[in-house]
Amino acid sequence: MPTSSSDSSASPYRTQRCDALRLSQAGSEVRLAGWISRKRNHGNLLFIDLRDHWGITQCVLENPERSEGVELDALQREQGSLFLEMEKLALESVVSVAGEVRARSGDTVNPHLPTGDAELALSSLEVLSESDPLPMPVNRDADYPEDLRLKYRFLDLRRASMRAKILLRSQVIADLRARMTSEGFTEFQTPILTASSPEGARDFLVPSRLQADKFYALPQAPQQFKQLLMIAGFERYFQIAPCFRDEDARSDRSPGEFYQLDFEMAFASADEIMSTLERVLHGTFSEFASFDVASPNSVSTLPFPRISYADAMLRYGSDKPDLRNPIEICDVSDLFAGSSFAIFANAVASGACVRAIPAPGAASKPRSFFDKLNAWAREQGLQGLGYISYPRLGDGQGPIARNITSELSLSLAERAGLSDGDALFFVCAERKQAQSFSGLVRERLGLACESIATDIFSFCWIVDFPMYERDADSGEIIFSHNPFSMPQGGMLALTEKDPLDIIASQYDIVCNGVELSSGALRNHDYASLQRAFAIAGYDAASLQSRFPGIFSAMRFGVPPHGGAAPGIERIVMLLSGESNIREVTCFPLNQTGQDLLMGAPSFVSREQLKALGLRQLSDDKRKK
């Protein structure tokens, strides 16, 4: 059982925790243990902030030897020796101290600490572990090089801001577990050593000692195992699942391992699955929101809005839109077709499209605002970024406005839903480029026009994803999302539709522009699943060799099922206001996939390689 805040009688090091000292204990003797976080030497007074996992207590030592004209007795000389010993100890040394609780003087009361009106007047000190000089201070938050922080991560985690984020992560996981259990789910653990399978990223491989020339793979996700649990009849599964993918680092992606709230439901519709996850995430985000959670607008109200993939790409230029930004893109290709603005008219006639992005209140911006955006567009590879400024809706201004009719200018403003004082930017390019670049412009304008809300977690679902896409390099038809997803329309769609027109029963949940989870209804029909893979170029033999477990189980009665798996780190990132996933992970790898603290990846001995039937190709460069 954990030690309570006020009872540490079983410990030889402390009678209570550092967060528990109170003025009501004045006159009593207590013992505390922890790290020396700060020292403030006032000559004859030494103040020490003693920190443990739970909190901070101010301790004080008086040095009677520095009081002039006073003859010291044995007790006072002992106190002076204690003062000198504490004075010499380095910060972050670990000590056990004892003394009498007393009230702080009025000018030293700290209202920001639970222990701020009391202090411990020290009478004894036991040094449990002395600290060397620190490679980085830990009693204040400041910017340090990331490699230094990761090399000394155990010190970095002592900093208050880092501790808060890691503790938040733990609390969020506990909260998610409780909410999933209350929804009727049972927690299971799935294997870590499994078979390699093509799931979109490179596997981490583990050689087998007992099966020569064979390898395990660390799971990219428990996808097949959770489907097998549905087939086994457990119906509602979840776990806080570790996942392993050998992919490059990004600010929102770990280069190695991450955790997700993985869950699956049998005999459930997409609506039921999505509603379940909505309730869980809405509850967790409301519980841990960093701003005023009493506000009804701090987390999107239920149900979360649903936006089709096609609509999201048109209106936001992204399949993970940040709905805190009210700017919506619109297509104005038809308005420019055949118009007097030849650049756009000719491009539209050649198959390009024109997207318009509103800029709220930008008509009052200086010319430099527009010139900088135009220069930025050229840096991104476009010819430029045209615009019309509307001090009044009937009075469009700027280079494009001078080359079109006033009627077209007004029609553009009305299509984009502008008001007096707004501006309108244009992207003209082939559809995919116009789509993605207009999304970037929307984001940039949201920041430049200060139109992005900062006090809300804005959720939405993106639905109706294409089942297939054409590979840009090979031109072949490939899966665009989870290959085990159910196509809308089932077997009929797979046999009669153009593959590029098939829509999958897939859904992503997005918050503030961050994709938290992909999910789908699974294809539980054996023949339909075979047909879906055949379209992507997999024959029956390859399916059996690549996915032996799931395709074997599919022949023995499969309930309709589906699920999702929101990422734990991304949830905590949002709740803590961080943009770097390594900030919410205890011991992350760096951007090149190295653990600077433990020295991984590392060379291994020839004996270890020999036992696995392996040899080191670059043996001459390997450390012995």
C-alpha positions in Angstrom: 0.0 0.0 0.0 1.3 3.5 -0.7 2.4 5.7 2.2 -0.2 8.3 3.1 0.7 12.0 3.3 0.8 12.0 7.1 1.8 8.5 8.1 5.3 7.3 7.2 5.9 5.5 10.5 7.1 2.4 8.8 10.0 4.3 7.1 13.3 4.8 8.9 13.8 7.9 6.7 10.7 10.0 7.3 7.6 10.3 9.4 5.7 12.1 6.7 5.9 13.3 3.2 7.2 16.8 2.2 3.7 17.9 1.0 2.2 17.2 4.5 3.8 19.8 6.8 1.1 22.1 8.2 1.0 25.0 10.7 -1.2 22.9 12.9 1.8 20.7 13.6 3.8 23.6 15.2 5.9 22.4 18.1 5.9 18.7 17.0 9.0 16.8 15.9 9.0 15.3 12.4 11.4 13.6 10.0 11.5 14.2 6.3 13.5 12.8 3.4 14.2 14.0 -0.1 16.4 16.0 -2.5 17.9 19.4 -1.7 16.2 21.4 -4.4 17.4 24.9 -3.4 19.5 26.6 -0.8 19.5 30.3 0.3 22.3 31.3 2.5 21.6 34.5 4.6 24.8 34.3 6.6 23.6 33.0 9.9 20.4 31.5 8.4 20.3 28.7 5.8 17.0 28.0 4.0 16.6 24.7 2.3 13.8 23.6 0.0 13.5 19.8 0.5 11.7 18.0 -2.3 10.2 14.6 -2.6 7.8 13.0 -5.1 4.9 14.7 -3.3 5.9 18.2 -2.7 8.3 20.7 -1.1 8.9 21.8 2.5 11.1 24.7 3.6 13.7 23.8 6.2 15.8 26.3 8.1 19.1 26.1 9.9 20.5 28.8 12.2 24.3 29.1 12.7 24.9 30.3 16.3 28.7 30.3 15.6 28.1 33.4 13.5 26.4 35.4 16.3 29.0 37.8 17.6 29.7 38.1 21.3 27.9 34.8 22.3 29.6 32.0 24.1 28.3 28.7 22.7 27.3 25.6 24.6 27.7 22.0 23.2 24.3 22.0 21.6 24.9 25.2 19.8 28.3 24.0 18.6 26.6 20.9 17.2 24.1 23.1 15.5 26.9 25.1 13.9 28.5 21.9 12.6 25.2 20.9 11.2 25.0 24.2 9.4 28.4 23.8 7.9 27.7 20.3 6.7 24.4 21.4 5.0 26.1 24.4 3.6 28.7 22.3 1.8 26.2 19.7 0.4 25.6 20.0 -3.4 22.1 20.6 -4.7 20.2 17.3 -5.5 21.9 15.5 -2.7 19.5 13.1 -0.9 19.1 13.6 2.9 17.0 12.7 5.8 16.4 15.5 8.2 14.5 15.9 11.5 13.4 19.0 13.5 10.6 21.0 15.0 7.7 22.4 13.0 7.2 26.1 13.4 5.3 28.9 11.8 7.0 30.9 9.0 7.4 34.6 9.7 4.9 36.8 7.9 7.1 37.9 5.1 8.2 34.4 4.2 4.8 32.7 4.0 4.4 31.2 0.5 0.6 31.1 -0.4 1.4 29.0 -3.6 2.6 26.0 -1.6 0.4 23.7 0.6 3.2 23.8 3.1 3.8 27.6 2.7 2.9 28.7 6.2 5.1 26.3 8.1 8.8 25.3 8.1 11.0 22.7 9.7 13.7 24.0 12.1 16.4 21.3 11.6 18.1 19.6 14.5 19.6 16.5 12.7 20.8 15.6 9.3 21.6 12.2 7.7 23.2 12.3 4.2 21.8 9.4 2.2 23.5 10.2 -1.1 25.7 13.1 -2.2 25.3 14.5 -5.6 28.1 15.4 -8.1 27.9 18.8 -9.7 24.9 18.8 -12.1 25.3 18.9 -15.9 22.1 20.9 -16.0 20.1 22.7 -13.3 16.9 21.0 -12.4 15.3 23.5 -9.9 14.2 25.8 -12.7 12.7 25.5 -16.1 14.8 26.7 -19.0 15.8 25.7 -22.5 18.5 23.1 -22.7 19.8 21.2 -25.7 17.6 18.2 -26.3 20.5 15.7 -26.5 21.8 16.9 -23.1 18.3 16.5 -21.6 17.9 13.0 -23.1 21.4 11.9 -22.0 20.5 12.9 -18.4 16.8 12.2 -18.6 16.6 11.1 -15.0 17.7 14.7 -14.1 15.4 16.3 -16.7 12.5 14.5 -15.2 13.2 16.2 -11.8 12.2 19.5 -13.4 8.8 20.7 -12.3 7.4 21.1 -15.8 8.5 17.6 -16.9 7.3 16.0 -13.8 3.9 17.6 -14.3 3.6 16.2 -17.9 4.7 12.7 -16.9 2.3 12.6 -14.0 -0.4 13.9 -16.3 0.3 11.0 -18.6 -0.1 8.5 -15.8 -3.4 10.2 -14.6 -4.8 10.2 -18.2 -4.0 6.5 -18.6 -5.7 5.7 -15.3 -8.7 7.8 -16.3 -9.0 6.1 -19.7 -8.8 2.7 -18.1 -11.6 3.5 -15.7 -13.8 4.9 -18.5 -13.3 1.9 -20.7 -14.1 -0.4 -17.9 -17.3 1.5 -17.1 -18.2 1.1 -20.8 -18.1 -2.7 -20.4 -14.7 -3.3 -21.9 -12.2 -5.9 -20.6 -8.5 -5.3 -20.6 -6.4 -7.9 -22.4 -2.7 -8.1 -23.2 -1.6 -9.2 -26.7 1.8 -10.6 -27.8 4.9 -8.5 -28.2 6.8 -11.1 -30.2 4.8 -11.8 -33.3 5.0 -12.3 -37.0 6.0 -9.7 -39.5 3.2 -8.3 -41.6 2.8 -5.4 -44.1 1.1 -2.7 -42.1 2.4 0.5 -43.7 5.7 0.9 -41.7 8.9 -1.0 -41.3 8.9 -3.7 -38.6 11.4 -4.1 -35.8 12.7 -7.6 -36.2 14.0 -10.0 -33.5 16.0 -13.0 -34.6 14.9 -16.4 -33.2 17.6 -18.5 -31.5 15.6 -21.7 -31.6 14.2 -21.4 -35.2 17.1 -20.8 -37.5 16.9 -18.1 -40.1 13.5 -16.9 -38.7 12.5 -13.7 -37.1 9.9 -12.3 -34.8 8.5 -8.8 -35.3 7.5 -6.3 -32.7 3.8 -5.4 -33.3 3.1 -2.2 -35.2 -0.3 -2.5 -33.6 -2.4 -5.3 -32.1 -4.7 -5.2 -35.1 -4.9 -8.9 -35.9 -4.9 -10.0 -32.3 -7.8 -7.8 -31.3 -9.8 -9.1 -34.3 -8.9 -12.6 -33.2 -10.2 -11.8 -29.7 -13.5 -10.7 -31.3 -13.6 -14.0 -33.2 -12.9 -15.8 -29.9 -16.1 -14.2 -28.5 -14.8 -11.6 -25.9 -16.8 -8.8 -27.7 -15.4 -5.8 -25.9 -11.6 -5.6 -25.6 -9.2 -2.8 -24.8 -5.6 -2.3 -23.7 -3.0 0.4 -23.3 -1.0 -1.1 -26.1 2.7 -0.7 -26.9 3.3 -0.4 -30.6 6.6 -0.5 -32.5 7.4 1.1 -35.9 10.7 1.6 -37.4 10.0 5.0 -39.0 11.5 8.5 -39.0 10.8 10.8 -36.1 8.4 13.8 -36.3 7.3 16.2 -33.6 4.1 14.1 -33.2 5.5 10.7 -33.9 8.1 8.7 -31.9 10.8 6.9 -33.8 10.4 3.5 -32.3 7.6 2.9 -29.8 4.4 4.5 -28.7 1.2 3.6 -26.8 -2.4 3.7 -27.8 -5.8 3.1 -26.3 -6.5 0.1 -28.5 -10.1 -1.2 -28.4 -12.5 -3.3 -30.4 -16.2 -4.1 -30.2 -18.3 -6.9 -31.7 -21.9 -6.7 -32.9 -21.5 -2.9 -33.1 -22.2 -0.4 -35.8 -19.8 2.4 -36.8 -22.2 4.9 -35.0 -21.9 2.8 -31.7 -18.1 2.6 -31.9 -17.7 6.3 -32.6 -20.2 7.3 -29.9 -18.3 5.1 -27.4 -15.0 6.7 -28.1 -16.6 10.2 -28.1 -17.9 9.7 -24.6 -14.5 8.4 -23.3 -12.4 11.2 -24.9 -14.9 13.9 -24.0 -14.8 12.8 -20.4 -11.0 12.6 -20.3 -10.5 15.9 -22.0 -13.0 17.6 -19.8 -11.3 16.1 -16.7 -7.8 17.3 -17.6 -8.3 20.4 -19.7 -5.7 22.9 -18.8 -8.0 25.9 -19.2 -11.4 26.6 -17.6 -13.1 23.2 -17.8 -16.2 24.7 -16.2 -16.9 26.5 -19.5 -19.3 24.4 -21.6 -17.3 25.4 -24.7 -13.9 24.0 -23.5 -14.5 20.7 -25.2 -16.6 20.1 -28.3 -20.2 19.1 -27.3 -21.4 15.6 -28.1 -21.9 14.3 -30.7 -18.7 15.5 -32.4 -19.3 16.8 -36.0 -18.7 14.4 -38.8 -17.1 15.6 -42.0 -16.6 13.4 -45.1 -13.0 13.1 -46.4 -13.9 14.8 -49.7 -15.6 17.7 -47.9 -12.6 18.0 -45.5 -10.1 18.2 -48.3 -12.2 20.9 -50.0 -13.2 23.1 -47.1 -10.0 22.7 -45.0 -7.3 21.3 -47.4 -6.6 18.6 -44.9 -8.0 15.3 -43.5 -7.1 16.5 -40.0 -8.5 20.0 -39.9 -8.1 22.3 -37.0 -11.7 23.5 -36.4 -10.5 26.2 -34.0 -9.7 28.0 -37.1 -13.0 29.3 -38.6 -11.6 29.9 -42.1 -13.2 27.6 -44.8 -11.8 27.2 -48.3 -14.2 27.2 -51.3 -13.8 26.2 -54.9 -14.3 29.1 -57.3 -13.1 27.4 -60.5 -16.5 27.8 -62.2 -16.5 31.5 -61.5 -13.2 32.0 -63.2 -14.0 29.7 -66.1 -14.2 31.8 -69.2 -13.6 35.0 -67.3 -11.5 38.0 -68.3 -8.7 36.9 -65.9 -6.9 34.9 -68.4 -4.3 33.3 -66.1 -7.0 31.5 -64.1 -9.4 31.0 -67.0 -6.8 29.2 -69.1 -5.6 27.1 -66.2 -9.2 26.0 -65.4 -9.7 25.2 -69.1 -6.6 22.9 -68.9 -8.0 21.0 -65.9 -6.7 23.1 -63.0 -8.8 24.4 -60.2 -9.0 27.6 -58.2 -9.5 27.6 -54.5 -10.3 30.7 -52.5 -9.2 31.2 -48.9 -10.8 34.0 -46.8 -8.6 36.2 -44.6 -10.8 37.8 -41.9 -10.1 41.5 -41.3 -7.1 41.5 -43.6 -8.3 44.4 -45.8 -6.8 46.8 -43.2 -3.4 45.0 -43.3 -0.5 46.9 -44.9 0.7 46.0 -48.4 3.7 44.2 -46.9 1.3 41.6 -45.4 0.2 40.6 -48.8 3.7 40.8 -50.3 5.1 38.5 -47.6 2.4 35.9 -48.2 3.1 36.0 -52.0 6.8 35.5 -51.4 6.1 32.6 -49.1 3.9 31.0 -51.7 6.8 31.2 -54.2 9.1 29.6 -51.7 6.7 26.7 -51.5 6.9 26.2 -55.3 3.8 28.1 -56.5 3.9 31.0 -59.0 2.3 33.2 -56.4 -0.7 33.8 -54.2 -3.2 36.1 -55.8 -5.7 38.1 -53.6 -8.5 40.6 -53.6 -8.9 43.0 -50.6 -12.5 44.1 -49.7 -12.7 47.2 -47.6 -16.3 47.0 -48.7 -17.8 44.0 -50.4 -18.8 46.1 -53.5 -15.3 47.5 -53.7 -12.7 44.8 -54.4 -9.1 46.0 -54.6 -5.8 44.5 -55.7 -4.2 43.1 -58.9 -6.9 40.5 -59.6 -9.7 42.9 -58.9 -8.4 45.3 -61.5 -8.6 42.6 -64.1 -12.1 41.2 -63.5 -15.6 42.7 -63.5 -17.2 44.1 -60.4 -19.9 41.4 -60.7 -17.3 38.6 -60.6 -15.5 40.3 -57.7 -18.8 40.4 -55.7 -19.7 36.8 -56.7 -16.3 35.6 -55.3 -16.9 37.5 -52.0 -20.4 36.0 -51.7 -19.2 32.5 -52.5 -16.6 32.8 -49.7 -19.0 34.3 -47.2 -16.9 37.5 -46.7 -17.8 40.6 -44.8 -16.6 44.2 -45.2 -12.9 44.4 -44.3 -12.0 40.9 -45.3 -9.6 39.7 -48.0 -9.6 36.7 -50.3 -6.6 34.7 -51.4 -6.5 32.3 -54.4 -4.6 29.2 -55.1 -4.6 28.0 -58.8 -3.1 24.6 -59.5 -3.9 21.0 -60.4 -6.4 19.6 -57.9 -4.1 17.7 -55.5 -1.6 20.6 -55.2 -4.4 23.2 -54.9 -6.0 21.1 -52.2 -2.9 20.6 -50.0 -1.5 24.1 -50.6 -4.8 25.9 -49.8 -4.8 24.0 -46.5 -1.4 25.4 -45.7 -2.6 28.9 -46.7 -5.6 28.5 -44.4 -3.4 27.6 -41.5 -1.0 30.5 -42.1 -3.9 33.0 -42.4 -5.5 31.6 -39.3 -2.3 32.5 -37.4 -1.7 35.8 -39.2 -5.3 37.0 -38.7 -5.4 35.7 -35.1 -8.6 33.9 -35.7 -7.7 30.6 -34.1 -9.4 30.0 -30.7 -7.1 29.1 -27.9 -9.5 28.0 -25.2 -11.1 24.9 -26.7 -10.5 21.3 -27.7 -12.3 21.1 -31.0 -13.1 17.5 -32.1 -14.4 16.2 -35.3 -14.7 12.9 -37.2 -13.4 12.5 -40.7 -15.4 9.7 -42.4 -16.0 8.1 -45.9 -12.3 7.6 -46.8 -11.5 6.1 -50.2 -10.8 2.4 -49.9 -8.1 2.5 -52.6 -5.7 4.9 -54.3 -3.3 4.7 -57.1 0.4 4.4 -56.2 2.2 7.5 -57.4 5.3 5.5 -58.5 4.0 2.2 -59.8 0.5 3.4 -60.9 -1.0 0.2 -59.2 -4.1 0.1 -57.1 -3.2 0.0 -53.4 -5.0 0.3 -50.1 -5.3 3.9 -48.9 -6.1 3.0 -45.3 -6.5 -0.1 -43.2 -6.7 -3.1 -45.5 -9.1 -5.0 -43.1 -11.8 -2.4 -43.4 -15.3 -3.1 -44.6 -16.0 -1.4 -48.0 -19.3 0.5 -48.0 -21.6 -1.7 -50.1 -19.7 -4.9 -49.3 -19.1 -7.4 -52.0 -21.3 -5.6 -54.4 -19.1 -2.5 -54.3 -16.0 -4.7 -54.7 -17.3 -6.5 -57.8 -19.1 -3.7 -59.6 -17.5 -0.4 -58.8 -14.3 1.2 -60.0 -11.9 0.6 -57.1 -11.0 4.3 -56.9 -14.7 5.0 -56.3 -15.1 2.5 -53.4 -15.6 4.2 -50.0 -14.4 2.4 -46.9 -16.2 2.2 -43.5 -13.3 4.1 -41.9 -13.2 7.0 -39.6 -10.5 9.2 -38.0 -11.0 11.3 -34.9 -9.2 14.7 -34.9 -8.7 17.3 -32.2 -7.2 20.7 -32.8 -5.7 19.6 -36.1 -4.1 16.4 -34.6 -5.2 13.0 -35.7 -5.7 11.0 -32.5 -7.0 7.8 -34.0 -7.9 5.9 -37.1 -10.6 3.3 -36.9 -12.9 1.2 -39.0 -15.6 -1.4 -39.2 -13.7 -4.6 -40.1 -14.5 -6.8 -43.1 -15.9 -9.9 -41.4 -16.9 -11.7 -44.6 -14.2 -14.1 -45.8 -15.0 -14.0 -49.5 -15.4 -10.2 -49.4 -12.0 -9.8 -47.6 -10.3 -12.0 -50.2 -11.8 -9.9 -53.0 -10.7 -6.6 -51.3 -7.1 -7.9 -51.1 -7.2 -9.2 -54.7 -8.0 -5.8 -56.0 -4.8 -4.6 -54.3 -2.8 -7.4 -55.9 -2.8 -10.1 -53.2 -3.7 -13.6 -54.3 -5.0 -16.3 -51.9 -1.6 -17.9 -51.4 0.1 -14.7 -50.4 -2.7 -13.9 -48.0 -2.3 -17.2 -46.2 1.4 -16.8 -45.9 1.3 -13.1 -44.8 -1.8 -13.3 -42.5 -2.1 -17.0 -41.6 -3.8 -16.4 -38.2 -6.6 -14.0 -39.2 -7.4 -15.7 -42.5 -7.6 -19.1 -40.8 -9.9 -17.7 -38.1 -12.1 -16.0 -40.7 -13.5 -19.4 -41.7 -14.9 -20.2 -38.3 -17.6 -17.7 -37.6 -16.8 -14.0 -37.3 -19.1 -11.4 -35.7 -19.4 -7.9 -37.2 -16.8 -5.8 -35.4 -14.8 -2.7 -35.4 -12.7 -0.4 -33.3 -10.1 2.4 -33.1 -6.9 3.2 -31.2 -6.3 6.8 -30.1 -2.6 7.6 -29.3 -1.8 8.1 -25.7 1.1 10.5 -26.4 -1.0 12.7 -28.7 -3.7 12.9 -26.1 -1.3 14.0 -23.4 0.5 16.4 -25.9 -2.8 18.2 -26.4 -3.8 18.3 -22.8 -0.3 19.7 -21.8 -0.1 22.2 -24.6 3.0 20.5 -26.0 3.9 20.1 -29.7 6.7 17.6 -29.3 5.9 14.0 -28.5 9.2 13.5 -26.6 8.1 16.0 -24.0 5.4 13.6 -22.7 7.4 10.4 -22.8 9.6 9.3 -19.9 12.6 7.9 -21.8 12.2 8.7 -25.6 14.6 8.0 -28.4 16.0 11.1 -30.1 15.3 12.1 -33.7 17.8 9.6 -35.0 16.4 6.7 -33.0 19.0 6.7 -30.3 18.6 6.3 -26.5 21.4 8.5 -25.4 21.0 7.5 -21.7 21.1 3.7 -22.2 23.3 3.7 -25.3 20.9 2.0 -27.6 21.1 0.7 -30.2 24.4 -0.9 -29.3 26.8 -3.4 -30.6 26.5 -6.9 -29.1 29.2 -9.6 -28.6 30.2 -12.1 -31.2 29.0 -14.8 -28.8 25.5 -13.4 -28.8 25.4 -13.1 -32.6 26.7 -16.7 -33.0 23.9 -18.1 -30.8 21.4 -16.5 -33.2 23.2 -17.7 -36.3 24.1 -14.1 -37.3 27.3 -12.3 -38.2 28.2 -8.6 -38.3 28.9 -7.5 -41.8 30.8 -4.4 -40.6 32.7 -6.5 -38.1 35.9 -4.5 -38.6 34.1 -1.3 -37.5 32.3 -2.8 -34.6 33.5 -2.2 -31.0 34.6 -5.4 -29.3 
